[in-house]
Amino acid sequence: MQIKTEIINGKELAARFRSAGKMVVDKIDKALYKAALIVERSAKLLVHVDTGRCRASITHRLIPANAEVGTRVSYAPALEKRYPFLKPALDNNEMEIKRILHKGLTDTLAATFKGFTKIF
């Protein structure tokens, strides 16, 4: 006689992960947007100001699963080389960005497993 038990309901779990795909992307995008705003604000505070043109041009954009912060002002690369503002804005906020991304992923996983009762 053989006795067996199902440790985890794999079919239900797989179905939940498949359906969570869009939710994961949405949460990551929201977290990236929040992180980009933090870096943008920080860069605007750090940039060397003569006329304010470069500061005013610093912006962010969200690309699926990615975010960018920068400026299209032609002299920005030279300015960044002499008075860094973009790299320090990212570096100074690294821990907060990691916290935001971690929370977004953790919330998504928690929502995926919510109500999942057939573990044992």
C-alpha angles and dihedrals in degrees: 000000000000124000120197138169131194109242095194133007095240096182093055092044092050091049091052092050091049092051092045092062097094092041090053092051091047093050092047091049091050091049092048090049090052091047092048091053090053092051092045093052091047093049090051089055093047102044117108107247127212102143102358092239095117093045091051091050097054107111143149136233133195120224116182106283092357141070132200132199120192150101136254095213105131095229095048096098091055090045091050089051094053100032108018114212109150099051093044090047089057096040094047091054099041096113093047091048091051090049092051093048092045091051091049092052094042092051090050093051091046090052091047093054096039109126093007099143105159099085096116 
